Amino acid sequence: MAGYNLIGGRAVAPSPGFQVKDPATGGPVGLCALASPADADAAVAHALAAAPDWERTTGRGAMLAQAAAVVERESETLARLLTAEQGKPLAEALAEVRRSVAWFLHFAEAGGVGRVIADDATRRIEVLRRPVGPVLAITPWNFPVSLMVWKLAPALAMGNPVIVKPSPFAPLTAQALVAAIAPCFPAGVLQVLAGEADVARRLVEHDGIAKIAFTGSTATGRAIMAVAGPALKRVTLELGGNDAAILLDDCDVDAVAGRLYRSAFANCGQVCIAVKRVFVPRKMAGQLADALAAQAAGAVVGHGLDPTTTMGPLNNAAQLRRVRDLLSAGLRDGGQIVAGGEAISGEGNFHQPTIVRDVPAESALVEEEQFGPVLPLVAYDGLDDAIRWVERGPYGLGGSVWGSDTARAESVARRITSGMVWINHHLETRPDVPFGGAKASGIGSENGIEVLAEYSRPQVISTWRS
């Protein structure tokens, strides 16, 4: 497999290139083209040249629908490549690719964001939505397809050219998807550049980039803001999260254990909005630990292309080390392992799904985002204490409340400072529902009608009639 960059409608071969590794084996997946800062300059020039005609194009929705059909047709191939370079089980990879089809189709119908404020005998005042200009989409390695399409679909729908900069840990699927759908659009409207930090820096700093849409760490988001602020670039930043699940004292533990487990361990825990910590009434802590341990006992950890696998590896060795370090901190602080606890020896970045009970709320395992298959359980005596512990951290991406009395659960949800709070479930995303964080978890929204405003600017046309 070779991954090609796409610049101005021309595929650029992987020479020079870098080898992408399979996180399950350490073996090669494919050679990825390595862009240069000069390539970044060329891509921006093509985007700027394409922008005026793309704004005037009336058939953008039809092109997005055509792209959806291409992705649907290529879904099996894209999913296998996604599993090979990212590690997730094939069923999860296929679901990710097919969800992106729904996003393209949803935003193919985008409209109605402009409005008429007044229209009478004396005046007409209309608010148009104009594209902001070339968009840089910087995408992560945990969901390299869906989190790319979350940016592509609305940005293209609103008339903006897009340059994708994928993570070097999982660039091949992004390159393959862009190559597959780029013929649906005019040359220069959609481009992809895989590269190292120098390429990302050139694109972020480039005067021709009007907006940056980024998903990744809070530290990198702050660095992007430091460049974007003085240049007055628009940004959408989806950053770190440390989602908490709060179980109320009327929660049916056995009924929700399966949902709670899947919400924590999907994609080996490498989900921005996965449950990363659970606060449970002390009297129910043992029952919950046993129920989650039973779920973990049924996990099959292995290569994502093995149809029996239910959990793949962590994507890279650095992430595995971080998980191990935070687990060690939790154990030093008094946590007790009730399931898993060990990295799996041999090839690949494998780790057992791990449940740790009796972890103090102040432990680094609870207060920091581990982004892996380790779930700490924190026992609480009073609900106010649990909410205070949830609120004390810097993140506010998502969270959930679990209980039989949904009205009470909703009242608790309103006390949590986060972009999204689910009741008796977690992890759900839809193209028509806004997604974004509070506090250090980000700026702006993805999805929903809100995202259309992120990729456009208002222009008022005010006419006096004589």
Legacy VTK file of the C-alpha trace (Angstrom):
# vtk DataFile Version 3.0
C-alpha trace
ASCII
DATASET POLYDATA
POINTS 466 float
0.000 0.000 0.000
1.260 3.473 -0.913
-0.230 6.692 0.375
-0.248 9.627 -2.038
-0.590 13.282 -1.245
-3.014 15.175 -3.457
-2.053 18.705 -4.503
-4.120 20.645 -7.013
-5.719 17.496 -8.371
-2.361 15.762 -8.882
-1.298 12.707 -6.892
2.221 13.037 -5.465
4.001 9.707 -5.021
5.586 8.661 -1.695
9.161 9.611 -2.524
10.453 10.570 -0.097
8.127 8.778 2.254
7.826 7.182 5.663
6.659 3.740 6.678
3.377 3.448 8.568
3.408 0.586 11.069
0.716 -1.866 12.101
0.163 -1.253 15.852
-0.743 -4.925 16.323
2.466 -6.340 14.849
4.942 -3.521 14.401
5.211 -4.560 10.762
4.829 -2.270 7.749
1.413 -1.256 6.445
2.481 1.046 3.639
4.720 3.865 2.526
3.204 7.293 3.034
4.145 10.314 0.928
6.008 12.922 2.964
5.039 16.475 2.055
7.418 19.409 2.321
6.796 23.027 3.308
7.003 23.849 -0.414
4.173 21.365 -1.009
2.171 23.180 1.662
2.688 26.474 -0.159
1.579 24.894 -3.436
-1.543 23.391 -1.870
-2.589 26.740 -0.391
-2.042 28.423 -3.757
-4.318 25.865 -5.435
-6.961 26.311 -2.713
-6.916 30.086 -3.117
-7.227 29.755 -6.883
-10.167 27.350 -6.558
-12.034 29.352 -3.915
-13.923 31.923 -6.047
-15.423 29.394 -8.452
-16.176 26.949 -5.639
-18.188 29.595 -3.797
-20.240 30.233 -6.944
-20.819 26.526 -7.622
-24.511 25.708 -7.208
-24.171 21.928 -7.266
-22.077 21.432 -4.150
-24.726 19.285 -2.470
-24.860 16.909 -5.422
-21.073 16.578 -5.317
-21.171 15.725 -1.612
-23.834 13.092 -2.317
-21.607 11.677 -5.041
-18.716 11.543 -2.555
-20.968 9.643 -0.148
-21.682 7.057 -2.835
-17.955 6.635 -3.523
-17.175 6.101 0.172
-20.010 3.583 0.471
-18.664 1.685 -2.541
-15.115 1.677 -1.169
-16.086 1.102 2.476
-14.723 -2.445 2.803
-11.327 -1.497 1.356
-11.075 1.665 3.439
-12.073 -0.209 6.604
-9.383 -2.862 6.177
-6.767 -0.175 5.679
-8.073 1.699 8.719
-7.759 -1.401 10.885
-4.251 -2.107 9.578
-2.870 1.324 10.457
-5.008 2.315 13.451
-5.630 -1.040 15.117
-9.364 -1.045 15.844
-11.392 -4.200 15.105
-12.632 -4.430 11.540
-16.271 -4.153 12.591
-15.523 -0.841 14.330
-13.513 0.379 11.341
-16.329 -0.462 8.945
-18.828 1.313 11.186
-16.601 4.404 11.240
-16.330 4.523 7.454
-20.045 3.994 6.953
-20.916 6.680 9.506
-18.960 9.119 7.370
-21.380 8.400 4.532
-24.211 9.692 6.724
-22.252 12.891 7.395
-21.705 13.558 3.690
-25.376 12.968 2.949
-26.534 15.144 5.831
-24.440 18.134 4.774
-25.287 17.594 1.118
-28.683 18.938 2.176
-27.223 21.852 4.153
-29.075 25.086 3.684
-31.272 27.579 5.409
-28.456 29.286 7.303
-29.084 32.612 5.569
-32.192 34.584 6.493
-34.301 37.571 5.516
-34.771 40.011 8.390
-37.045 42.490 6.620
-38.821 42.515 3.269
-41.523 45.157 2.790
-42.362 48.121 0.602
-39.508 50.244 1.922
-36.619 47.843 2.478
-35.167 44.369 2.220
-32.504 43.154 4.633
-30.984 39.770 3.916
-28.197 37.955 5.759
-26.098 35.752 3.499
-23.581 33.194 4.662
-20.316 33.453 2.721
-17.456 30.939 2.925
-14.518 31.959 5.085
-11.882 30.758 2.616
-9.341 27.912 2.577
-9.731 25.600 5.575
-6.965 23.527 7.150
-8.346 20.328 8.714
-5.834 18.719 11.107
-7.077 15.266 12.028
-6.142 12.729 14.743
-5.135 9.094 14.667
-7.946 7.624 16.776
-10.761 8.279 14.256
-8.904 9.305 11.099
-11.972 8.903 8.862
-14.937 10.178 10.829
-13.180 13.153 12.440
-11.864 14.158 9.030
-15.304 13.971 7.420
-16.817 15.957 10.319
-14.670 18.807 8.999
-14.764 18.121 5.276
-18.489 17.801 4.767
-19.705 21.095 6.319
-16.682 23.074 5.116
-17.186 21.958 1.517
-20.946 22.416 1.767
-20.446 26.069 2.712
-18.129 26.687 -0.247
-14.667 26.450 1.317
-11.684 24.611 -0.192
-10.143 22.189 2.318
-6.604 20.941 2.896
-6.404 17.857 5.122
-3.341 17.281 7.294
-3.723 13.770 8.807
-1.858 12.372 11.789
1.423 10.646 10.851
0.277 7.676 12.966
-2.708 7.003 10.677
-2.390 8.903 7.387
-3.046 6.218 4.798
-6.812 5.917 5.154
-7.210 9.694 4.998
-5.101 9.813 1.842
-7.031 6.934 0.282
-10.431 8.441 1.077
-9.468 11.881 -0.243
-8.023 10.318 -3.403
-11.259 8.393 -3.924
-13.618 11.353 -3.554
-11.474 14.198 -4.938
-12.684 13.584 -8.521
-16.179 14.522 -7.289
-14.954 18.105 -6.845
-13.052 20.657 -8.957
-9.253 20.513 -8.733
-7.866 22.378 -5.734
-11.081 22.175 -3.717
-9.973 19.104 -1.737
-6.320 18.268 -1.047
-4.392 16.124 1.438
-0.851 16.522 2.744
0.744 14.020 5.099
3.922 15.216 6.700
5.799 16.097 9.825
5.639 19.085 12.156
7.282 21.452 9.670
4.439 20.958 7.186
1.762 21.448 9.832
3.521 24.598 11.045
3.762 26.037 7.505
0.067 25.405 6.898
-1.032 26.828 10.269
1.067 29.954 9.770
0.239 30.461 6.080
-1.535 33.754 5.296
-3.755 31.956 2.787
-5.367 29.722 5.412
-8.515 31.405 6.730
-9.639 28.779 9.233
-8.113 25.893 11.153
-10.220 22.964 12.329
-8.222 20.787 14.702
-8.868 17.683 16.775
-6.105 16.685 19.163
-4.382 17.544 22.411
-5.044 20.671 24.440
-1.344 21.553 24.322
-1.308 21.522 20.525
-4.586 23.420 20.445
-3.028 26.181 22.535
-0.059 26.317 20.157
-2.420 26.692 17.207
-4.285 29.458 19.022
-1.012 31.279 19.627
-0.521 31.484 15.852
-4.156 31.934 14.841
-4.928 34.727 17.305
-2.531 37.411 16.039
-3.369 36.450 12.437
-7.120 36.638 13.175
-7.674 33.153 11.761
-10.892 31.428 12.703
-10.515 28.193 14.684
-12.552 25.209 15.746
-10.664 23.205 18.361
-11.819 19.846 19.714
-9.291 19.105 22.422
-8.734 16.807 25.381
-11.456 15.325 27.480
-11.756 13.343 30.679
-15.381 12.296 30.574
-16.901 11.244 33.873
-19.844 8.918 34.377
-21.825 9.539 37.570
-23.947 6.652 38.828
-26.818 7.704 41.062
-27.987 5.640 44.005
-31.067 4.417 42.118
-29.059 3.097 39.181
-29.620 -0.541 38.150
-25.959 -1.552 38.019
-26.425 -4.895 36.322
-28.669 -3.370 33.654
-26.214 -0.615 32.680
-22.877 -2.421 33.119
-22.650 -3.509 29.487
-23.402 -0.046 28.124
-20.998 1.550 30.571
-18.226 -0.899 29.688
-18.615 -0.332 25.941
-18.620 3.428 26.497
-15.250 3.151 28.220
-13.458 0.539 26.112
-14.589 1.200 22.534
-11.548 1.615 20.282
-9.361 0.404 23.172
-10.420 3.466 25.168
-8.973 5.799 22.529
-12.074 7.940 22.125
-12.189 11.623 23.040
-15.621 11.168 24.609
-15.121 7.712 26.104
-15.946 7.259 29.771
-12.578 7.809 31.432
-13.632 7.700 35.121
-16.687 6.499 37.017
-18.094 7.964 40.243
-20.264 5.445 42.066
-22.049 5.489 45.469
-19.840 3.686 47.953
-22.512 1.121 48.787
-22.654 0.117 45.097
-18.922 0.206 44.333
-18.311 -3.499 44.829
-21.301 -4.516 42.717
-20.210 -2.218 39.896
-16.612 -3.449 40.040
-17.787 -7.060 39.760
-20.175 -6.294 36.895
-17.532 -4.428 34.883
-14.938 -7.119 35.622
-17.320 -9.694 34.171
-17.591 -7.589 31.019
-13.807 -7.297 30.774
-13.404 -11.055 31.198
-15.303 -11.575 27.959
-13.017 -9.336 25.886
-10.916 -10.867 23.125
-7.785 -8.775 22.606
-6.024 -9.260 19.292
-5.402 -8.089 15.772
-8.303 -6.082 14.415
-8.497 -8.188 11.257
-9.201 -11.320 13.318
-13.016 -11.634 13.319
-13.007 -12.871 16.925
-11.251 -9.739 18.224
-13.338 -7.343 20.304
-10.503 -4.991 21.313
-7.414 -4.140 19.311
-4.106 -2.572 20.357
-3.286 0.958 21.365
-2.236 2.858 18.289
1.366 3.616 19.271
4.007 2.744 21.825
4.018 6.205 23.398
0.328 5.891 24.201
0.872 2.468 25.743
3.603 3.922 27.985
1.277 6.715 29.094
-1.431 4.234 30.031
1.055 2.130 31.992
2.410 5.191 33.835
-1.052 6.405 34.856
-2.102 2.913 35.953
1.024 2.701 38.133
0.115 6.047 39.679
-3.389 4.822 40.459
-2.041 1.703 42.162
0.455 3.700 44.217
-2.446 5.853 45.367
-4.329 2.815 46.678
-6.312 1.575 43.681
-7.088 -2.132 43.471
-7.162 -4.023 40.172
-10.283 -6.151 39.743
-9.753 -7.031 36.059
-6.775 -6.977 33.710
-3.854 -4.831 34.761
-1.120 -5.976 32.406
0.338 -5.065 29.055
0.320 -8.129 26.810
3.846 -9.259 25.974
5.015 -9.868 22.431
4.466 -7.876 19.288
2.120 -4.940 19.217
0.828 -2.329 21.653
-1.656 -4.556 23.469
-3.017 -4.047 26.967
-5.678 -5.938 28.872
-8.953 -4.113 29.549
-8.424 -3.030 33.141
-10.845 -2.047 35.924
-9.394 -0.369 39.028
-11.551 0.276 42.103
-11.003 2.402 45.211
-8.978 4.990 43.331
-8.801 8.352 45.144
-10.380 11.221 43.206
-7.094 13.124 43.472
-5.077 10.384 41.727
-3.486 11.188 38.364
-5.303 8.130 36.987
-8.569 9.959 37.647
-7.574 13.558 37.014
-5.669 13.015 33.747
-6.949 11.621 30.459
-5.412 8.162 30.077
-6.845 7.543 26.568
-6.553 3.804 26.865
-8.143 0.623 28.244
-7.965 1.446 31.967
-11.049 2.575 33.880
-10.818 3.908 37.457
-13.815 3.662 39.801
-14.147 6.337 42.482
-16.512 5.680 45.400
-18.419 8.669 46.765
-20.502 9.240 49.889
-22.413 12.328 48.782
-23.545 13.399 45.316
-22.266 16.919 45.896
-18.800 15.472 46.475
-18.937 13.554 43.190
-20.009 16.620 41.237
-17.297 18.723 42.852
-14.658 16.155 41.845
-15.969 16.060 38.287
-15.968 19.844 38.054
-12.505 20.470 39.498
-10.606 19.335 36.404
-9.721 21.456 33.374
-11.782 19.477 30.862
-15.415 19.691 29.854
-15.977 17.661 26.696
-18.647 15.122 27.645
-20.105 13.247 30.565
-23.006 11.050 31.559
-25.415 10.450 34.428
-26.923 7.035 35.086
-30.066 6.472 37.163
-33.627 5.168 37.091
-35.225 8.558 37.772
-34.436 10.355 34.506
-35.792 13.722 35.717
-33.385 13.598 38.652
-30.553 12.511 36.351
-31.270 15.459 34.042
-31.104 17.860 36.983
-27.672 16.466 37.859
-26.596 16.799 34.213
-27.319 20.540 34.340
-24.750 20.899 37.110
-21.943 19.525 34.938
-19.832 21.929 32.876
-19.355 20.091 29.604
-20.408 20.368 26.009
-22.484 17.184 26.101
-24.105 15.158 28.871
-25.851 11.883 28.130
-28.422 10.233 30.395
-28.161 6.438 30.744
-25.917 6.177 27.683
-22.697 7.708 26.375
-20.701 8.206 23.156
-23.611 9.003 20.823
-22.849 11.438 18.011
-25.059 12.523 15.119
-24.506 14.915 12.204
-27.514 17.001 13.276
-26.419 17.385 16.926
-23.700 19.906 17.861
-20.475 18.540 19.316
-18.027 20.671 21.267
-16.449 21.178 24.637
-16.254 23.624 27.514
-13.213 24.870 29.446
-9.954 23.410 28.081
-11.805 20.901 25.901
-12.159 23.236 22.991
-13.624 26.179 21.132
-16.502 26.078 18.663
-18.816 23.332 17.494
-18.749 20.478 15.065
-21.948 19.017 13.608
-25.453 20.382 13.845
-26.582 23.599 12.208
-24.034 25.327 14.443
-21.124 23.975 12.390
-22.353 25.757 9.258
-21.750 29.070 11.018
-18.230 27.872 11.898
-17.385 27.584 8.187
-19.065 30.780 7.000
-19.289 34.484 7.750
-22.372 36.670 7.625
-22.821 39.307 4.970
-25.756 41.725 5.209
-27.372 42.982 2.003
-29.574 45.947 2.959
-31.660 47.577 0.227
-33.791 50.727 0.490
-36.695 50.778 -1.936
-37.740 54.197 -3.234
LINES 1 467
466 0 1 2 3 4 5 6 7 8 9 10 11 12 13 14 15 16 17 18 19 20 21 22 23 24 25 26 27 28 29 30 31 32 33 34 35 36 37 38 39 40 41 42 43 44 45 46 47 48 49 50 51 52 53 54 55 56 57 58 59 60 61 62 63 64 65 66 67 68 69 70 71 72 73 74 75 76 77 78 79 80 81 82 83 84 85 86 87 88 89 90 91 92 93 94 95 96 97 98 99 100 101 102 103 104 105 106 107 108 109 110 111 112 113 114 115 116 117 118 119 120 121 122 123 124 125 126 127 128 129 130 131 132 133 134 135 136 137 138 139 140 141 142 143 144 145 146 147 148 149 150 151 152 153 154 155 156 157 158 159 160 161 162 163 164 165 166 167 168 169 170 171 172 173 174 175 176 177 178 179 180 181 182 183 184 185 186 187 188 189 190 191 192 193 194 195 196 197 198 199 200 201 202 203 204 205 206 207 208 209 210 211 212 213 214 215 216 217 218 219 220 221 222 223 224 225 226 227 228 229 230 231 232 233 234 235 236 237 238 239 240 241 242 243 244 245 246 247 248 249 250 251 252 253 254 255 256 257 258 259 260 261 262 263 264 265 266 267 268 269 270 271 272 273 274 275 276 277 278 279 280 281 282 283 284 285 286 287 288 289 290 291 292 293 294 295 296 297 298 299 300 301 302 303 304 305 306 307 308 309 310 311 312 313 314 315 316 317 318 319 320 321 322 323 324 325 326 327 328 329 330 331 332 333 334 335 336 337 338 339 340 341 342 343 344 345 346 347 348 349 350 351 352 353 354 355 356 357 358 359 360 361 362 363 364 365 366 367 368 369 370 371 372 373 374 375 376 377 378 379 380 381 382 383 384 385 386 387 388 389 390 391 392 393 394 395 396 397 398 399 400 401 402 403 404 405 406 407 408 409 410 411 412 413 414 415 416 417 418 419 420 421 422 423 424 425 426 427 428 429 430 431 432 433 434 435 436 437 438 439 440 441 442 443 444 445 446 447 448 449 450 451 452 453 454 455 456 457 458 459 460 461 462 463 464 465
